[in-house]
């Protein structure tokens, strides 16, 4: 609301200075905007379109646009404004609403407003029209008539449009200094790393526990206290679990934790190979599969150490101090013990 009033105030000052008899007065424009807003809330960009007209001088238009707090892209014979460039696609293309003013010398020739959610273009060039997606163009008597049609036209997504406006407020109406932005990004990187690490290492821990179940089962069978069929079924379940763990790790990979994910998947794959070799040994009673089981068991510790090393490097690369990394590692140790 404060921004809305600011735009109206700027427009009132500009129009009072221009003294154009053919232009609507500031009060008349404010009344129209108020009436339109009673049916559908107008954002800053739409309000700006309603306050500008072709009777203004180019400098007056530029001043109004600059005072709006919106993103500005100025050319030699035109000036555009819109919201967050990630939404407006840097050149105010087809990713968000934008407004364009064209001028020739001291004359404003055309003012156009593009509505992304409806794919319509409203134009003011001393006549008022709306261009539709099929390039059909219809004339209207006033800007108020244009917006009344825009409001009633199907497929308006005010919620999405308003989210873009909110993002614009955050990024440009309340700008963040480069230092503050860098600090926020650093904190976000650390927080993201801690969250992802928790999920990744939990999977590794689950894999480790599954492998331990097999080893415990083998020990019981060797002592004559277990059943081979139960051990086989246990190995089959563990193999399936390890495959699921591998897939889950893939989904957690991003641009920063690739090596950590790879090390974790190698560890999980080793657990799967152990379960698979045990199943083959029980099926065929061949010594080569027992040898494979021993090999997997021996490599397990090495692979786990690799996971720990890559985990530490990942957390450090995302800005965690040595003390913070130690805290994360200690916390997971307490959870798994």
Buried (B, 14 or more C-beta within 10 A) or exposed (E): EEBBEBBBEBBBBBBEEBEBEEBBEBEEBBEBBEEBBEEBBBBBBBBBBBBBBBBBBBEBBBBBBBBBBBBBBEEEEBBBBBBBBEBBBEEBEEBBBBBBBBBEEEEBBBBBBBBBBBEBBBBBEEEBBBBEEEEEEEEBEEBBEBBBBBBEBEEBEBEEBEBBBBBBBEBBBEEEEEEEEEEEEEEEBBEBBBEBBEEBBBBBEBBBEBBEBBBEBBEBBEEEEBEEEEBBEBBBBBBEBBBEBBEBBEEBBEEBBEBBBBBBBBBBBBBBBBBBBBBBBBEEEEEEBBEBBEBBBEBBEEBBEBBEEBBBBBBBBBBBEEEBBEEBBEEBEEEEE
